[in-house]
Amino acid sequence: MGVSIHDVAKRAGVSISTVSRVINKSAGVKESKAAAVREALEYFDYQPSQFGRGLVTGNSMIIGVYSPFSDGSMFENGYLMECLRGIDNIIRESSYGLLLINESKHYENNTKAKPKFIEYVNQKIIDGLIVLSIPSDGRLEGALSAVIEENFPVGYIGKRFNDKGINVYACYEEYMMDGITRLYQKGHRRIAFLPLKSRSNTNQKIKYKAETKFKGLKVNITDVTSNIEIEFLKDILKYMLDEADITAMICEDMSILTKIQGILSSMGRKIGEDISIISVEHVKNAGAQMLPKIDCYYVPSLMLGETIATELLESMNHRTNNRVMTKSFMPEYLERGSVRKI
C-alpha cells in the first residue's frame, strides 16, 4: 500500500494540515515542525499529488495552452510545435502542469460559439492561460479581453489588443511588409501572397499599404490553410503564373511551400528562375534544407514560447495579474538565392 499524508504527519508528529502547509510553502509553521515534516517527506519519498495540492490551495496547478486553429492538430503545425516546445521548457521546471486546449470545427463554423478556454477558466480547471495566436477577425479578442479584465492570468502571442495582460509579438505586419519591399526593390511588380486564412483581415491591410506605397505594385492575396488540397493549389499556381503574370511569391507556411515545390516541378517551373519565393521558418535553417534553398524570415517560435511562459509564471508567482508586458521580436531575413532580380 502506498504512503499517505497521514503516514508523513504521524512520523513528523504534526497534524495533516501542518504537512499540507509545509508542502504548499505556506507561512505560519515553526521551523522545527517544518524540518520534521521535510524529514518525513524524504524518509517516505512522498510525492504529493497535484490534485491533492489543488484541493488544499484552491488552485489546479495547471496552465492551459490554447490554440484557436481548428484545421488540424497542434502537432501538425511547425509554428505551434515550436511554441509548445518553448512553453514546456519553462513550465516543466515549475510546479505547474500543462493542459492543451485545441479548438473545434464547431467554433469555426458557428460565430456565436465561445472559445473553449472560457469553460476551463469559469470552472477553475486552469490557473493561467497561454494563447498561441490571435486571429485577425477580432472574434477571439472580445472573449479574451473579458477574461483579462477579471484579472485572470493571461499571456498571448500576437499583436497587443488590450491595455492589460502579457504578450509577445513577432512583428508579423512589419516583416511581411519588409518581404514585399525586398521583392519590389528587385523589380517585381506582380507579387502573390499566400498567407494563412487566420490572418485575412491583417493581410488585406498589408496589401493596401504596400500598393499605396509602391507605384505599379499589385499584390494577389489567396488565403490558404495548411491542409489545402493539391489540386486546388495547382489551379491557384497555374492562374498566377499563366494569367496573372506573377513573378514572385510570399508563402507563410512551409508545409504549403513543400506542396508548391512539387507542383512547380511538375509544371517545369524553377524556383529562383521562373518565380521568386520568400517563406517563413520556425526552426532555424529549415529553408536551407529544401531543394532549392529558400529565402526565409526566421521567426523564433521556441523563444516566443519560452518568453510568454516565463513572464506568465512571473506574474502568477508574484500575484501581479494586472501586470502589463510586451516583448517584440523582429524576425531575421536569411537570403539563400530563391529571389532573383528582374
C-alpha positions as CSV (number, residue, x, y, z in Angstrom):
1,M,0.0,0.0,0.0
2,G,1.3,3.5,-0.8
3,V,2.4,6.0,1.7
4,S,-0.3,8.6,2.6
5,I,-0.1,12.1,4.0
6,H,-1.3,10.5,7.3
7,D,1.9,8.5,7.5
8,V,4.0,11.6,6.9
9,A,2.1,13.5,9.6
10,K,2.5,10.6,12.1
11,R,6.2,10.3,11.6
12,A,6.7,14.1,11.9
13,G,4.5,14.3,15.0
14,V,2.3,17.0,13.5
15,S,-1.2,17.4,12.1
16,I,-2.2,16.7,8.5
17,S,-2.9,20.4,7.9
18,T,0.7,21.3,9.0
19,V,2.1,18.8,6.5
20,S,-0.1,20.5,3.8
21,R,1.1,23.9,4.8
22,V,4.8,22.8,4.5
23,I,4.1,21.1,1.1
24,N,2.5,24.3,-0.2
25,K,5.1,26.5,1.4
26,S,2.5,28.4,3.4
27,A,3.5,30.7,6.3
28,G,2.9,30.1,10.0
29,V,4.8,26.8,10.5
30,K,7.6,26.7,13.1
31,E,10.9,25.8,11.6
32,S,11.3,22.8,14.0
33,K,8.0,21.4,12.8
34,A,8.7,22.2,9.1
35,A,12.1,20.4,9.4
36,A,10.4,17.3,10.9
37,V,7.9,17.3,8.0
38,R,10.6,17.6,5.4
39,E,12.5,14.7,7.0
40,A,9.3,12.6,6.9
41,L,8.7,13.5,3.3
42,E,12.2,12.5,2.4
43,Y,12.0,9.3,4.5
44,F,8.9,8.1,2.7
45,D,9.9,9.7,-0.6
46,Y,6.4,11.1,-0.5
47,Q,5.2,12.9,-3.7
48,P,2.0,14.9,-3.1
49,S,-0.5,14.7,-6.0
50,Q,-1.1,17.8,-7.9
51,F,-4.9,17.2,-7.5
52,G,-4.5,17.0,-3.8
53,R,-2.5,20.1,-3.6
54,G,-5.2,21.9,-5.6
55,L,-7.8,20.9,-3.0
56,V,-5.7,22.5,-0.3
57,T,-4.7,25.7,-2.1
58,G,-7.8,26.2,-4.2
59,N,-5.6,26.1,-7.3
60,S,-5.5,23.5,-10.0
61,M,-1.7,24.0,-10.6
62,I,-2.4,23.7,-14.3
63,I,-1.8,26.2,-17.1
64,G,-3.9,26.0,-20.2
65,V,-2.4,26.4,-23.6
66,Y,-5.0,27.4,-26.2
67,S,-4.8,27.2,-30.0
68,P,-7.6,28.9,-31.9
69,F,-6.9,26.9,-35.1
70,S,-9.4,24.1,-36.0
71,D,-7.7,23.0,-39.2
72,G,-5.5,20.2,-38.0
73,S,-3.7,19.2,-34.8
74,M,-1.3,21.4,-32.9
75,F,1.3,18.8,-33.7
76,E,1.0,19.3,-37.4
77,N,1.8,23.0,-37.4
78,G,5.5,23.9,-37.2
79,Y,4.8,27.3,-35.5
80,L,2.6,25.7,-32.8
81,M,5.0,22.9,-32.2
82,E,8.0,25.2,-31.6
83,C,5.9,27.4,-29.3
84,L,4.8,24.4,-27.3
85,R,8.4,23.2,-27.0
86,G,9.4,26.6,-25.6
87,I,6.5,26.7,-23.2
88,D,7.2,23.2,-22.0
89,N,10.9,24.1,-21.4
90,I,9.8,26.6,-18.8
91,I,6.6,25.1,-17.3
92,R,8.2,21.6,-16.7
93,E,10.7,23.3,-14.3
94,S,7.9,24.8,-12.3
95,S,5.3,23.3,-10.0
96,Y,2.7,23.6,-12.8
97,G,1.4,21.2,-15.4
98,L,0.2,21.9,-18.9
99,L,-3.3,21.3,-20.4
100,L,-3.6,21.7,-24.2
101,I,-6.8,23.2,-25.4
102,N,-7.4,22.8,-29.1
103,E,-10.4,24.4,-30.9
104,S,-13.1,22.5,-32.8
105,K,-14.7,22.9,-36.2
106,H,-17.9,23.9,-34.5
107,Y,-16.3,27.1,-33.2
108,E,-15.0,28.0,-36.6
109,N,-18.4,27.4,-38.3
110,N,-20.6,29.0,-35.6
111,T,-19.9,32.6,-35.0
112,K,-21.9,32.6,-31.8
113,A,-19.8,29.8,-30.2
114,K,-17.5,30.7,-27.4
115,P,-13.8,29.7,-27.4
116,K,-13.1,26.5,-25.4
117,F,-10.9,28.1,-22.8
118,I,-13.9,30.1,-21.4
119,E,-15.3,27.0,-19.6
120,Y,-11.8,26.0,-18.3
121,V,-11.5,29.4,-16.8
122,N,-15.0,29.5,-15.3
123,Q,-14.8,26.0,-13.8
124,K,-11.3,26.8,-12.4
125,I,-9.7,23.9,-14.2
126,I,-6.7,26.1,-15.0
127,D,-4.9,28.7,-13.0
128,G,-3.5,30.6,-16.0
129,L,-3.8,30.7,-19.8
130,I,-1.4,31.0,-22.7
131,V,-3.0,31.7,-26.1
132,L,-0.7,30.7,-29.0
133,S,-2.1,33.1,-31.7
134,I,-4.6,35.8,-32.2
135,P,-6.6,35.6,-35.5
136,S,-7.2,38.9,-37.2
137,D,-11.0,38.6,-37.3
138,G,-11.4,40.1,-33.9
139,R,-13.6,37.3,-32.6
140,L,-11.2,35.9,-30.1
141,E,-10.2,39.3,-28.8
142,G,-13.5,40.0,-27.1
143,A,-13.7,36.8,-25.2
144,L,-10.0,37.1,-24.1
145,S,-10.4,40.7,-23.1
146,A,-13.3,39.7,-20.8
147,V,-11.0,37.2,-19.0
148,I,-8.1,39.6,-18.8
149,E,-10.4,42.3,-17.3
150,E,-11.3,39.8,-14.5
151,N,-7.5,39.7,-13.7
152,F,-7.2,36.1,-14.7
153,P,-3.5,35.4,-15.5
154,V,-3.2,35.5,-19.3
155,G,-0.3,35.6,-21.8
156,Y,-0.8,35.7,-25.5
157,I,1.4,35.5,-28.6
158,G,0.3,38.2,-31.1
159,K,-0.1,41.9,-31.5
160,R,-1.4,43.7,-28.4
161,F,-5.1,44.5,-28.5
162,N,-5.8,45.2,-24.8
163,D,-4.1,47.6,-22.4
164,K,-3.7,44.8,-19.9
165,G,-2.1,41.4,-20.0
166,I,1.2,39.9,-21.1
167,N,2.0,39.4,-24.7
168,V,4.9,38.7,-27.1
169,Y,4.8,39.6,-30.8
170,A,6.8,38.5,-33.8
171,C,6.1,41.7,-35.7
172,Y,4.2,39.9,-38.5
173,E,3.0,43.0,-40.3
174,E,6.5,44.5,-40.2
175,Y,8.3,41.5,-41.7
176,M,5.6,40.9,-44.3
177,M,6.0,44.5,-45.5
178,D,9.7,44.0,-45.5
179,G,9.3,41.0,-47.7
180,I,7.2,42.8,-50.2
181,T,9.7,45.7,-50.1
182,R,12.6,43.4,-50.9
183,L,10.7,41.9,-53.9
184,Y,9.7,45.3,-55.2
185,Q,13.3,46.5,-55.0
186,K,14.3,43.5,-57.0
187,G,12.0,44.7,-59.8
188,H,8.9,42.5,-59.0
189,R,5.6,44.3,-59.7
190,R,3.2,41.3,-59.6
191,I,3.5,39.5,-56.2
192,A,1.4,36.6,-54.9
193,F,0.8,36.5,-51.2
194,L,-0.3,33.1,-49.8
195,P,-0.8,33.8,-46.1
196,L,-2.8,31.7,-43.6
197,K,-6.5,32.3,-43.5
198,S,-6.5,33.2,-39.9
199,R,-4.7,36.5,-40.8
200,S,-7.1,37.5,-43.5
201,N,-8.0,41.0,-42.2
202,T,-4.4,41.9,-41.4
203,N,-3.3,40.7,-44.8
204,Q,-5.8,43.0,-46.6
205,K,-4.3,45.9,-44.6
206,I,-0.8,44.9,-45.7
207,K,-1.9,44.7,-49.3
208,Y,-3.5,48.1,-49.2
209,K,-0.4,49.6,-47.5
210,A,2.0,48.1,-50.0
211,E,0.1,49.0,-53.1
212,T,-0.4,52.6,-51.8
213,K,3.3,52.9,-51.0
214,F,4.8,51.3,-54.2
215,K,3.9,52.6,-57.6
216,G,2.8,50.0,-60.1
217,L,2.7,47.2,-57.5
218,K,-0.1,44.6,-57.5
219,V,-0.4,42.1,-54.6
220,N,-2.5,39.0,-55.3
221,I,-3.7,37.5,-52.0
222,T,-5.0,34.0,-51.7
223,D,-5.8,32.9,-48.1
224,V,-4.9,29.3,-47.5
225,T,-4.9,26.6,-44.8
226,S,-2.2,24.0,-44.0
227,N,-4.4,21.2,-45.2
228,I,-5.1,22.8,-48.7
229,E,-5.8,20.2,-51.4
230,I,-3.1,19.7,-54.0
231,E,-5.4,20.1,-57.0
232,F,-6.8,23.4,-55.7
233,L,-3.3,24.7,-55.0
234,K,-2.3,23.6,-58.5
235,D,-5.1,25.6,-60.0
236,I,-4.1,28.7,-58.0
237,L,-0.5,28.4,-59.1
238,K,-1.5,27.9,-62.8
239,Y,-3.6,31.0,-62.7
240,M,-0.9,33.1,-61.0
241,L,1.8,32.1,-63.5
242,D,-0.1,31.8,-66.7
243,E,-2.7,34.6,-66.4
244,A,-1.8,37.0,-63.6
245,D,1.9,37.2,-64.6
246,I,3.1,36.7,-61.1
247,T,6.9,36.8,-60.8
248,A,7.3,36.4,-57.0
249,M,5.5,34.9,-54.1
250,I,5.5,35.1,-50.3
251,C,4.3,31.8,-48.8
252,E,3.9,31.9,-45.0
253,D,3.6,28.2,-44.3
254,M,6.5,25.8,-45.1
255,S,4.2,22.8,-45.3
256,I,2.3,24.5,-48.1
257,L,5.6,25.5,-49.7
258,T,6.6,21.9,-49.9
259,K,3.5,21.2,-51.9
260,I,4.2,24.2,-54.1
261,Q,7.7,23.0,-54.8
262,G,6.3,19.7,-56.1
263,I,3.6,21.4,-58.2
264,L,6.1,23.8,-59.8
265,S,8.4,20.9,-60.6
266,S,5.6,19.1,-62.4
267,M,4.9,22.2,-64.3
268,G,8.5,22.6,-65.4
269,R,8.9,25.8,-63.4
270,K,12.0,26.6,-61.3
271,I,12.1,28.5,-58.1
272,G,14.6,31.4,-58.4
273,E,14.3,31.5,-62.1
274,D,10.6,31.3,-63.2
275,I,9.3,32.6,-59.9
276,S,11.0,34.1,-56.8
277,I,9.8,32.8,-53.4
278,I,10.2,34.0,-49.8
279,S,8.9,31.9,-46.9
280,V,8.9,31.7,-43.1
281,E,10.7,29.2,-41.0
282,H,10.2,28.5,-37.3
283,V,13.2,26.1,-37.0
284,K,16.4,27.9,-37.8
285,N,17.7,26.9,-41.3
286,A,14.6,24.8,-42.2
287,G,14.6,26.7,-45.5
288,A,18.2,25.7,-46.2
289,Q,17.2,22.1,-46.2
290,M,14.8,22.5,-49.1
291,L,15.7,22.0,-52.7
292,P,16.3,24.6,-53.9
293,K,17.1,26.5,-50.8
294,I,14.5,29.1,-49.9
295,D,14.9,32.7,-48.6
296,C,13.1,32.8,-45.2
297,Y,12.3,35.0,-42.3
298,Y,13.3,33.2,-39.2
299,V,10.5,33.6,-36.5
300,P,12.0,32.3,-33.2
301,S,8.9,30.5,-32.1
302,L,10.7,28.5,-29.5
303,M,11.8,31.8,-27.9
304,L,8.3,33.2,-28.1
305,G,7.0,30.2,-26.2
306,E,9.8,30.4,-23.5
307,T,9.3,34.1,-23.1
308,I,5.5,34.1,-22.7
309,A,5.7,31.1,-20.3
310,T,8.4,32.8,-18.2
311,E,6.5,36.1,-18.0
312,L,3.2,34.5,-17.1
313,L,4.8,32.4,-14.3
314,E,6.5,35.6,-13.0
315,S,3.1,37.3,-12.9
316,M,1.4,34.4,-11.2
317,N,4.1,33.8,-8.6
318,H,4.1,37.4,-7.6
319,R,0.3,37.7,-7.9
320,T,0.6,40.6,-10.3
321,N,-2.2,39.5,-12.6
322,N,-2.8,43.1,-13.8
323,R,0.8,43.3,-15.0
324,V,1.3,44.7,-18.5
325,M,4.3,43.5,-20.5
326,T,5.0,43.4,-24.3
327,K,8.1,42.0,-25.9
328,S,8.6,42.2,-29.7
329,F,10.8,40.0,-31.9
330,M,11.8,41.2,-35.4
331,P,12.5,38.0,-37.5
332,E,15.8,37.7,-39.2
333,Y,15.9,37.6,-43.0
334,L,18.0,34.7,-44.4
335,E,19.0,35.1,-48.0
336,R,19.6,31.8,-49.9
337,G,19.1,32.6,-53.6
338,S,15.5,31.9,-54.2
339,V,14.8,35.5,-55.1
340,R,16.1,36.9,-58.4
341,K,16.4,40.4,-59.7
342,I,14.3,41.4,-62.7
